[in-house]
Amino acid sequence: MAEEVVTIRVRIPKEGEVLGVVMQRLGGSRMRVNCLDSKERICRIPGSKRRGLWVREGDIILVKPWVLGGDAKGDVIFKYRSKAEVAFLKRKGYLDAIDDEF
């Protein structure tokens, strides 16, 4: 039998967006995120995504840093849900700074 190739769509970071790993949940919709631009940010899930976005420690997320809050804060705008999406990002070199397997 021939293997079927499954095509997935993966959201790639755009300008002004940074990939990150959730390090610690702080309560409410806030969390400590270790971003791949070598900065640690306190990020929140905005109100429009609060009910539908469940984030745990170790998840790979997409962060939009705040303009006024400096590099210390940001918003979570997307969560990579499947291992195939994370594997795609690793294969394309977006997660080179992460050594752990997810």
N, CA, C and O atoms as CSV, one atom per row, in Angstrom:
chain,resi,resn,atom,element,x,y,z
A,1,MET,N,N,0.824,-1.190,0.000
A,1,MET,CA,C,0.000,0.000,0.000
A,1,MET,C,C,0.866,1.251,0.000
A,1,MET,O,O,1.901,1.308,0.663
A,2,ALA,N,N,0.438,2.221,-0.733
A,2,ALA,CA,C,1.162,3.488,-0.790
A,2,ALA,C,C,0.715,4.387,0.357
A,2,ALA,O,O,-0.460,4.439,0.720
A,3,GLU,N,N,1.687,5.083,0.905
A,3,GLU,CA,C,1.368,6.016,1.990
A,3,GLU,C,C,0.710,7.256,1.426
A,3,GLU,O,O,1.122,7.781,0.391
A,4,GLU,N,N,-0.316,7.718,2.115
A,4,GLU,CA,C,-0.975,8.944,1.690
A,4,GLU,C,C,-0.273,10.132,2.323
A,4,GLU,O,O,0.071,10.111,3.504
A,5,VAL,N,N,-0.070,11.150,1.535
A,5,VAL,CA,C,0.556,12.369,2.040
A,5,VAL,C,C,-0.550,13.278,2.541
A,5,VAL,O,O,-1.472,13.631,1.806
A,6,VAL,N,N,-0.438,13.650,3.809
A,6,VAL,CA,C,-1.436,14.521,4.413
A,6,VAL,C,C,-0.880,15.938,4.421
A,6,VAL,O,O,0.209,16.184,4.939
A,7,THR,N,N,-1.619,16.848,3.856
A,7,THR,CA,C,-1.198,18.240,3.812
A,7,THR,C,C,-1.820,18.986,4.981
A,7,THR,O,O,-3.032,18.937,5.188
A,8,ILE,N,N,-0.976,19.681,5.747
A,8,ILE,CA,C,-1.478,20.487,6.854
A,8,ILE,C,C,-1.099,21.937,6.601
A,8,ILE,O,O,-0.104,22.232,5.939
A,9,ARG,N,N,-1.901,22.820,7.134
A,9,ARG,CA,C,-1.604,24.245,7.052
A,9,ARG,C,C,-1.090,24.697,8.407
A,9,ARG,O,O,-1.741,24.488,9.430
A,10,VAL,N,N,0.067,25.308,8.406
A,10,VAL,CA,C,0.693,25.769,9.641
A,10,VAL,C,C,0.850,27.273,9.558
A,10,VAL,O,O,1.341,27.807,8.563
A,11,ARG,N,N,0.431,27.947,10.610
A,11,ARG,CA,C,0.551,29.406,10.656
A,11,ARG,C,C,1.994,29.768,10.954
A,11,ARG,O,O,2.554,29.336,11.961
A,12,ILE,N,N,2.588,30.553,10.087
A,12,ILE,CA,C,3.975,30.997,10.214
A,12,ILE,C,C,3.973,32.385,10.864
A,12,ILE,O,O,3.098,33.197,10.563
A,13,PRO,N,N,4.946,32.676,11.758
A,13,PRO,CA,C,4.995,34.008,12.370
A,13,PRO,C,C,5.192,35.105,11.335
A,13,PRO,O,O,6.050,35.007,10.458
A,14,LYS,N,N,4.382,36.151,11.455
A,14,LYS,CA,C,4.511,37.310,10.578
A,14,LYS,C,C,5.373,38.362,11.265
A,14,LYS,O,O,5.897,38.135,12.355
A,15,GLU,N,N,5.512,39.501,10.621
A,15,GLU,CA,C,6.332,40.563,11.196
A,15,GLU,C,C,5.725,41.058,12.497
A,15,GLU,O,O,4.531,41.349,12.559
A,16,GLY,N,N,6.535,41.154,13.524
A,16,GLY,CA,C,6.060,41.607,14.817
A,16,GLY,C,C,5.537,40.491,15.701
A,16,GLY,O,O,5.090,40.764,16.815
A,17,GLU,N,N,5.575,39.238,15.249
A,17,GLU,CA,C,5.122,38.098,16.035
A,17,GLU,C,C,6.314,37.208,16.374
A,17,GLU,O,O,7.261,37.092,15.595
A,18,VAL,N,N,6.251,36.577,17.559
A,18,VAL,CA,C,7.362,35.779,18.053
A,18,VAL,C,C,6.816,34.445,18.547
A,18,VAL,O,O,5.748,34.394,19.156
A,19,LEU,N,N,7.548,33.368,18.284
A,19,LEU,CA,C,7.198,32.067,18.838
A,19,LEU,C,C,7.686,31.993,20.279
A,19,LEU,O,O,8.689,32.613,20.633
A,20,GLY,N,N,6.978,31.236,21.105
A,20,GLY,CA,C,7.371,31.094,22.494
A,20,GLY,C,C,6.871,29.792,23.088
A,20,GLY,O,O,6.020,29.110,22.516
A,21,VAL,N,N,7.422,29.462,24.254
A,21,VAL,CA,C,7.040,28.263,24.997
A,21,VAL,C,C,6.491,28.707,26.342
A,21,VAL,O,O,7.119,29.505,27.038
A,22,VAL,N,N,5.315,28.194,26.713
A,22,VAL,CA,C,4.706,28.545,27.995
A,22,VAL,C,C,5.516,27.873,29.101
A,22,VAL,O,O,5.651,26.650,29.126
A,23,MET,N,N,6.048,28.678,30.008
A,23,MET,CA,C,6.855,28.151,31.101
A,23,MET,C,C,6.040,27.956,32.378
A,23,MET,O,O,6.247,26.989,33.111
A,24,GLN,N,N,5.103,28.889,32.643
A,24,GLN,CA,C,4.359,28.827,33.905
A,24,GLN,C,C,3.027,29.546,33.743
A,24,GLN,O,O,2.961,30.639,33.180
A,25,ARG,N,N,1.966,28.916,34.243
A,25,ARG,CA,C,0.661,29.584,34.297
A,25,ARG,C,C,0.628,30.434,35.564
A,25,ARG,O,O,1.034,29.976,36.632
A,26,LEU,N,N,0.151,31.657,35.448
A,26,LEU,CA,C,0.153,32.573,36.580
A,26,LEU,C,C,-1.233,32.817,37.143
A,26,LEU,O,O,-1.380,33.517,38.145
A,27,GLY,N,N,-2.243,32.254,36.519
A,27,GLY,CA,C,-3.607,32.461,36.996
A,27,GLY,C,C,-4.367,33.371,36.063
A,27,GLY,O,O,-3.790,34.230,35.395
A,28,GLY,N,N,-5.665,33.174,36.026
A,28,GLY,CA,C,-6.483,33.948,35.107
A,28,GLY,C,C,-6.114,33.594,33.685
A,28,GLY,O,O,-6.068,32.419,33.323
A,29,SER,N,N,-5.856,34.580,32.897
A,29,SER,CA,C,-5.445,34.317,31.517
A,29,SER,C,C,-3.998,34.727,31.292
A,29,SER,O,O,-3.602,34.997,30.158
A,30,ARG,N,N,-3.208,34.778,32.349
A,30,ARG,CA,C,-1.823,35.208,32.244
A,30,ARG,C,C,-0.865,34.033,32.390
A,30,ARG,O,O,-1.156,33.045,33.064
A,31,MET,N,N,0.280,34.169,31.743
A,31,MET,CA,C,1.299,33.122,31.799
A,31,MET,C,C,2.672,33.713,31.533
A,31,MET,O,O,2.807,34.770,30.917
A,32,ARG,N,N,3.684,33.008,32.009
A,32,ARG,CA,C,5.073,33.402,31.757
A,32,ARG,C,C,5.541,32.615,30.531
A,32,ARG,O,O,5.459,31.387,30.505
A,33,VAL,N,N,6.029,33.331,29.519
A,33,VAL,CA,C,6.407,32.716,28.245
A,33,VAL,C,C,7.872,33.023,27.955
A,33,VAL,O,O,8.316,34.167,28.050
A,34,ASN,N,N,8.609,31.975,27.601
A,34,ASN,CA,C,9.993,32.130,27.174
A,34,ASN,C,C,9.981,32.237,25.651
A,34,ASN,O,O,9.791,31.237,24.958
A,35,CYS,N,N,10.183,33.438,25.134
A,35,CYS,CA,C,10.086,33.679,23.691
A,35,CYS,C,C,11.408,33.349,23.008
A,35,CYS,O,O,12.462,33.342,23.644
A,36,LEU,N,N,11.344,33.077,21.720
A,36,LEU,CA,C,12.535,32.676,20.980
A,36,LEU,C,C,13.427,33.849,20.595
A,36,LEU,O,O,14.489,33.641,20.007
A,37,ASP,N,N,13.026,35.069,20.909
A,37,ASP,CA,C,13.922,36.212,20.719
A,37,ASP,C,C,14.716,36.471,22.003
A,37,ASP,O,O,15.188,37.583,22.236
A,38,SER,N,N,14.857,35.434,22.830
A,38,SER,CA,C,15.622,35.400,24.079
A,38,SER,C,C,15.109,36.403,25.121
A,38,SER,O,O,15.892,36.984,25.872
A,39,LYS,N,N,13.791,36.597,25.156
A,39,LYS,CA,C,13.170,37.441,26.174
A,39,LYS,C,C,12.068,36.661,26.859
A,39,LYS,O,O,11.413,35.813,26.252
A,40,GLU,N,N,11.874,36.960,28.127
A,40,GLU,CA,C,10.794,36.336,28.886
A,40,GLU,C,C,9.690,37.363,29.059
A,40,GLU,O,O,9.939,38.478,29.519
A,41,ARG,N,N,8.469,36.991,28.691
A,41,ARG,CA,C,7.345,37.923,28.741
A,41,ARG,C,C,6.220,37.357,29.584
A,41,ARG,O,O,6.034,36.143,29.676
A,42,ILE,N,N,5.468,38.272,30.201
A,42,ILE,CA,C,4.206,37.926,30.834
A,42,ILE,C,C,3.139,38.151,29.759
A,42,ILE,O,O,2.905,39.282,29.334
A,43,CYS,N,N,2.506,37.080,29.331
A,43,CYS,CA,C,1.540,37.175,28.239
A,43,CYS,C,C,0.142,36.884,28.749
A,43,CYS,O,O,-0.042,36.185,29.746
A,44,ARG,N,N,-0.828,37.425,28.057
A,44,ARG,CA,C,-2.222,37.193,28.410
A,44,ARG,C,C,-2.972,36.725,27.181
A,44,ARG,O,O,-2.570,36.990,26.048
A,45,ILE,N,N,-4.067,36.027,27.425
A,45,ILE,CA,C,-4.953,35.633,26.338
A,45,ILE,C,C,-5.998,36.730,26.220
A,45,ILE,O,O,-6.716,36.981,27.188
A,46,PRO,N,N,-6.117,37.402,25.062
A,46,PRO,CA,C,-7.092,38.486,24.931
A,46,PRO,C,C,-8.519,37.956,25.052
A,46,PRO,O,O,-8.769,36.764,24.877
A,47,GLY,N,N,-9.434,38.847,25.349
A,47,GLY,CA,C,-10.825,38.486,25.599
A,47,GLY,C,C,-11.503,37.751,24.465
A,47,GLY,O,O,-12.351,36.895,24.716
A,48,SER,N,N,-11.156,38.056,23.217
A,48,SER,CA,C,-11.806,37.402,22.083
A,48,SER,C,C,-11.426,35.929,21.968
A,48,SER,O,O,-12.168,35.151,21.369
A,49,LYS,N,N,-10.290,35.535,22.528
A,49,LYS,CA,C,-9.813,34.151,22.434
A,49,LYS,C,C,-9.857,33.413,23.769
A,49,LYS,O,O,-9.489,32.241,23.835
A,50,ARG,N,N,-10.300,34.079,24.826
A,50,ARG,CA,C,-10.191,33.521,26.173
A,50,ARG,C,C,-10.946,32.214,26.356
A,50,ARG,O,O,-10.432,31.301,27.003
A,51,ARG,N,N,-12.140,32.095,25.810
A,51,ARG,CA,C,-12.940,30.879,25.990
A,51,ARG,C,C,-12.460,29.714,25.129
A,51,ARG,O,O,-12.571,28.558,25.538
A,52,GLY,N,N,-11.937,29.999,23.961
A,52,GLY,CA,C,-11.602,28.938,23.023
A,52,GLY,C,C,-10.159,28.488,23.021
A,52,GLY,O,O,-9.834,27.493,22.374
A,53,LEU,N,N,-9.283,29.185,23.723
A,53,LEU,CA,C,-7.858,28.875,23.697
A,53,LEU,C,C,-7.415,28.353,25.051
A,53,LEU,O,O,-7.336,29.112,26.018
A,54,TRP,N,N,-7.127,27.069,25.126
A,54,TRP,CA,C,-6.665,26.443,26.363
A,54,TRP,C,C,-5.172,26.200,26.245
A,54,TRP,O,O,-4.717,25.477,25.358
A,55,VAL,N,N,-4.409,26.814,27.150
A,55,VAL,CA,C,-2.957,26.750,27.070
A,55,VAL,C,C,-2.411,26.109,28.336
A,55,VAL,O,O,-2.831,26.438,29.446
A,56,ARG,N,N,-1.461,25.180,28.154
A,56,ARG,CA,C,-0.808,24.521,29.284
A,56,ARG,C,C,0.696,24.765,29.211
A,56,ARG,O,O,1.203,25.268,28.209
A,57,GLU,N,N,1.399,24.407,30.273
A,57,GLU,CA,C,2.847,24.554,30.289
A,57,GLU,C,C,3.468,23.643,29.239
A,57,GLU,O,O,3.063,22.492,29.082
A,58,GLY,N,N,4.451,24.170,28.525
A,58,GLY,CA,C,5.130,23.408,27.491
A,58,GLY,C,C,4.546,23.584,26.102
A,58,GLY,O,O,5.128,23.098,25.132
A,59,ASP,N,N,3.409,24.267,25.976
A,59,ASP,CA,C,2.796,24.475,24.663
A,59,ASP,C,C,3.586,25.507,23.864
A,59,ASP,O,O,4.141,26.453,24.423
A,60,ILE,N,N,3.626,25.310,22.553
A,60,ILE,CA,C,4.248,26.273,21.636
A,60,ILE,C,C,3.158,27.247,21.203
A,60,ILE,O,O,2.110,26.835,20.705
A,61,ILE,N,N,3.410,28.542,21.395
A,61,ILE,CA,C,2.408,29.560,21.077
A,61,ILE,C,C,3.034,30.664,20.239
A,61,ILE,O,O,4.255,30.758,20.106
A,62,LEU,N,N,2.171,31.487,19.682
A,62,LEU,CA,C,2.588,32.654,18.911
A,62,LEU,C,C,2.221,33.894,19.718
A,62,LEU,O,O,1.070,34.057,20.124
A,63,VAL,N,N,3.192,34.764,19.950
A,63,VAL,CA,C,3.029,35.923,20.827
A,63,VAL,C,C,3.183,37.206,20.021
A,63,VAL,O,O,4.073,37.325,19.179
A,64,LYS,N,N,2.306,38.155,20.291
A,64,LYS,CA,C,2.405,39.505,19.718
A,64,LYS,C,C,2.842,40.435,20.847
A,64,LYS,O,O,2.026,40.767,21.707
A,65,PRO,N,N,4.121,40.872,20.873
A,65,PRO,CA,C,4.584,41.759,21.953
A,65,PRO,C,C,3.845,43.094,21.937
A,65,PRO,O,O,3.480,43.611,20.881
A,66,TRP,N,N,3.636,43.636,23.132
A,66,TRP,CA,C,2.970,44.928,23.252
A,66,TRP,C,C,3.904,46.030,22.776
A,66,TRP,O,O,5.117,45.962,22.972
A,67,VAL,N,N,3.321,47.044,22.147
A,67,VAL,CA,C,4.105,48.191,21.701
A,67,VAL,C,C,4.408,49.099,22.892
A,67,VAL,O,O,5.543,49.548,23.054
A,68,LEU,N,N,3.403,49.374,23.727
A,68,LEU,CA,C,3.580,50.293,24.853
A,68,LEU,C,C,4.171,49.633,26.085
A,68,LEU,O,O,4.821,50.306,26.886
A,69,GLY,N,N,3.963,48.335,26.260
A,69,GLY,CA,C,4.452,47.642,27.446
A,69,GLY,C,C,5.912,47.257,27.362
A,69,GLY,O,O,6.444,46.642,28.286
A,70,GLY,N,N,6.555,47.599,26.295
A,70,GLY,CA,C,7.949,47.224,26.122
A,70,GLY,C,C,8.073,45.743,25.794
A,70,GLY,O,O,7.142,45.135,25.266
A,71,ASP,N,N,9.209,45.179,26.106
A,71,ASP,CA,C,9.451,43.772,25.813
A,71,ASP,C,C,9.046,42.863,26.963
A,71,ASP,O,O,9.362,41.674,26.939
A,72,ALA,N,N,8.362,43.385,27.959
A,72,ALA,CA,C,8.015,42.574,29.121
A,72,ALA,C,C,6.639,41.937,29.019
A,72,ALA,O,O,6.340,41.021,29.785
A,73,LYS,N,N,5.787,42.390,28.094
A,73,LYS,CA,C,4.422,41.886,28.023
A,73,LYS,C,C,4.031,41.582,26.579
A,73,LYS,O,O,4.644,42.069,25.629
A,74,GLY,N,N,2.972,40.747,26.445
A,74,GLY,CA,C,2.510,40.411,25.109
A,74,GLY,C,C,1.165,39.705,25.157
A,74,GLY,O,O,0.663,39.372,26.230
A,75,ASP,N,N,0.589,39.482,23.985
A,75,ASP,CA,C,-0.687,38.777,23.840
A,75,ASP,C,C,-0.453,37.454,23.128
A,75,ASP,O,O,0.353,37.368,22.201
A,76,VAL,N,N,-1.169,36.419,23.573
A,76,VAL,CA,C,-1.138,35.123,22.899
A,76,VAL,C,C,-2.144,35.200,21.755
A,76,VAL,O,O,-3.324,35.466,21.982
A,77,ILE,N,N,-1.684,34.969,20.532
A,77,ILE,CA,C,-2.604,35.078,19.405
A,77,ILE,C,C,-2.876,33.742,18.730
A,77,ILE,O,O,-3.827,33.629,17.956
A,78,PHE,N,N,-2.044,32.704,19.012
A,78,PHE,CA,C,-2.264,31.412,18.380
A,78,PHE,C,C,-1.545,30.332,19.168
A,78,PHE,O,O,-0.481,30.577,19.738
A,79,LYS,N,N,-2.123,29.138,19.202
A,79,LYS,CA,C,-1.501,27.981,19.836
A,79,LYS,C,C,-1.354,26.888,18.782
A,79,LYS,O,O,-2.303,26.578,18.062
A,80,TYR,N,N,-0.158,26.308,18.696
A,80,TYR,CA,C,0.072,25.183,17.794
A,80,TYR,C,C,-0.430,23.926,18.490
A,80,TYR,O,O,0.128,23.501,19.502
A,81,ARG,N,N,-1.495,23.329,17.936
A,81,ARG,CA,C,-2.205,22.258,18.618
A,81,ARG,C,C,-1.631,20.866,18.395
A,81,ARG,O,O,-1.591,20.073,19.336
A,82,SER,N,N,-1.192,20.546,17.201
A,82,SER,CA,C,-0.780,19.172,16.918
A,82,SER,C,C,0.742,19.030,16.890
A,82,SER,O,O,1.475,20.001,16.699
A,83,LYS,N,N,1.186,17.806,17.083
A,83,LYS,CA,C,2.617,17.529,17.016
A,83,LYS,C,C,3.133,17.688,15.593
A,83,LYS,O,O,4.312,17.980,15.393
A,84,ALA,N,N,2.264,17.500,14.604
A,84,ALA,CA,C,2.668,17.673,13.207
A,84,ALA,C,C,3.013,19.132,12.919
A,84,ALA,O,O,3.947,19.410,12.167
A,85,GLU,N,N,2.267,20.066,13.512
A,85,GLU,CA,C,2.559,21.489,13.314
A,85,GLU,C,C,3.899,21.849,13.941
A,85,GLU,O,O,4.690,22.580,13.344
A,86,VAL,N,N,4.156,21.336,15.146
A,86,VAL,CA,C,5.424,21.612,15.821
A,86,VAL,C,C,6.574,20.976,15.052
A,86,VAL,O,O,7.643,21.575,14.930
A,87,ALA,N,N,6.367,19.764,14.528
A,87,ALA,CA,C,7.407,19.100,13.745
A,87,ALA,C,C,7.708,19.890,12.473
A,87,ALA,O,O,8.865,19.983,12.062
A,88,PHE,N,N,6.687,20.454,11.853
A,88,PHE,CA,C,6.881,21.276,10.656
A,88,PHE,C,C,7.730,22.506,10.980
A,88,PHE,O,O,8.648,22.847,10.234
A,89,LEU,N,N,7.414,23.174,12.106
A,89,LEU,CA,C,8.179,24.359,12.500
A,89,LEU,C,C,9.634,24.000,12.799
A,89,LEU,O,O,10.537,24.763,12.455
A,90,LYS,N,N,9.874,22.854,13.433
A,90,LYS,CA,C,11.236,22.410,13.705
A,90,LYS,C,C,11.976,22.111,12.403
A,90,LYS,O,O,13.141,22.477,12.243
A,91,ARG,N,N,11.295,21.448,11.480
A,91,ARG,CA,C,11.905,21.070,10.212
A,91,ARG,C,C,12.281,22.302,9.393
A,91,ARG,O,O,13.307,22.300,8.713
A,92,LYS,N,N,11.469,23.346,9.449
A,92,LYS,CA,C,11.734,24.573,8.684
A,92,LYS,C,C,12.689,25.525,9.397
A,92,LYS,O,O,13.073,26.546,8.827
A,93,GLY,N,N,13.084,25.209,10.649
A,93,GLY,CA,C,14.086,26.007,11.343
A,93,GLY,C,C,13.546,27.119,12.219
A,93,GLY,O,O,14.321,27.936,12.717
A,94,TYR,N,N,12.233,27.172,12.421
A,94,TYR,CA,C,11.676,28.224,13.270
A,94,TYR,C,C,11.920,27.950,14.760
A,94,TYR,O,O,11.943,28.882,15.564
A,95,LEU,N,N,12.103,26.685,15.129
A,95,LEU,CA,C,12.279,26.330,16.536
A,95,LEU,C,C,13.694,25.837,16.816
A,95,LEU,O,O,13.879,24.930,17.628
A,96,ASP,N,N,14.685,26.412,16.163
A,96,ASP,CA,C,16.059,25.960,16.355
A,96,ASP,C,C,16.564,26.228,17.774
A,96,ASP,O,O,17.443,25.514,18.256
A,97,ALA,N,N,16.036,27.222,18.431
A,97,ALA,CA,C,16.504,27.571,19.773
A,97,ALA,C,C,15.969,26.619,20.842
A,97,ALA,O,O,16.427,26.658,21.984
A,98,ILE,N,N,15.001,25.762,20.486
A,98,ILE,CA,C,14.422,24.827,21.444
A,98,ILE,C,C,15.062,23.463,21.245
A,98,ILE,O,O,15.067,22.929,20.136
A,99,ASP,N,N,15.604,22.896,22.328
A,99,ASP,CA,C,16.253,21.592,22.230
A,99,ASP,C,C,15.339,20.462,22.682
A,99,ASP,O,O,15.576,19.306,22.334
A,100,ASP,N,N,14.297,20.774,23.451
A,100,ASP,CA,C,13.418,19.740,23.986
A,100,ASP,C,C,12.506,19.202,22.911
A,100,ASP,O,O,12.206,19.893,21.938
A,101,GLU,N,N,12.067,17.984,23.081
A,101,GLU,CA,C,11.071,17.381,22.185
A,101,GLU,C,C,9.690,17.670,22.713
A,101,GLU,O,O,9.428,17.495,23.903
A,102,PHE,N,N,8.806,18.109,21.848
A,102,PHE,CA,C,7.422,18.381,22.241
A,102,PHE,C,C,6.516,17.463,21.494
A,102,PHE,O,O,5.298,17.518,21.670
